[in-house]
Amino acid sequence: MTSRGVATSRGVDRLLAAAGLDPAMGVQVVSGRRLTSIAFDPSLPLVLLAEPPLVEPAGVLPGRHARAGARALLASLYPADHPVQPLPEGTPRPLAGLSDDELAGGDWLVPALAPLDNLASPHGMAAISARLRAPDGCPWDRKQTHASLRPFVLEEAYETVDAIESGAPEDLAEELGDLFLQIILHAQLAAEEGAFDLTDVYRTLGAKIIRRHPHVFGDTEVSGAEEVLRNWESIKAAERHEAGGSQSAFSGIARALPALAASREIQERASSLGWDWEAIDGVWEKVGEELAELHEAGPMEGDAGRDARLHELGDVLFAAVNLARWLKLDPEEALRRANRRWIDRYERVESLATERGLVLVDLPADAKDALWNEVKSS
């Protein structure tokens, strides 16, 4: 250690002593100008060290790009009235009354938050979840299992999609939080069972993403997004082989996956294995062929006829999903938009009928069609 390093270390020791902090109990020490580039947890005391104004900040920690400056970052993690104390001695001041220059120009103590007040930290929700599951916690949370929480995972995922499509950032932030809660709850249940915890969730995800992006984290070169997808499927196939030896290329497709999404995944995997049309012309012909077969199955009566029509309708939908894949469109999004478009038009027809004093349900079919076409063309 250099003489400057020894002096700095001794200076920090004096500041910690003045703040009454024991390093053995956990403490974080960082330059005020480098705060946005450092991962720290508000559940531990934070000591900010003064740094010369000529020293530039060291960038922004990934995930914090929406926060400009140390004070904005602290304000996103701590309450506005959280006391921040000048060191080695001084009267605490509320965080909201401090500027970036003041934080960078002096030594400060930012006291720790209690676990249940640590709302903006990755550790905050884990503490809240553990409290809910405690013997004196919430009766509803205490009775939940992995199986009982299944519907909520799907519900929150769909509500997140709705928020994405609405385009409102505040709605998306809230729905992502609700979706993240499901991850936290399942990890809490598993931790109680001694099976795994959030550490395993983070590590497994990080390792998987790095492994499946050799063009970013390794030496593989790709020509574009399509080759990335092919490599992704090849890597997944190798993982399945290593995990189960003789596993099918289509094992691992979730049984609970909506049928349109499952169909698209099946066809993506098939394409990565070389089972695909040479050009989109063949896909168009296949859609027409399946529609013709469905039409021919129409007149059949009884259970056999129903089964035949169901079979052929499934083939039509499967072919349509493949067409969507070739057109680089999401069939689920296309159908959701069609559903929403139909409802919107019908509501406009209802409004138009009301404006004209008409009872929509009593109108003959041609009058309803006339209103529909009027709305559609407007």
Summary of the structure (lengths in Angstrom):
residues: 378
radius of gyration: 29.6
end to end distance: 76.8
largest distance: 94.1
contacts: 949
relative contact order: 0.04
helix: 62%
strand: 5%
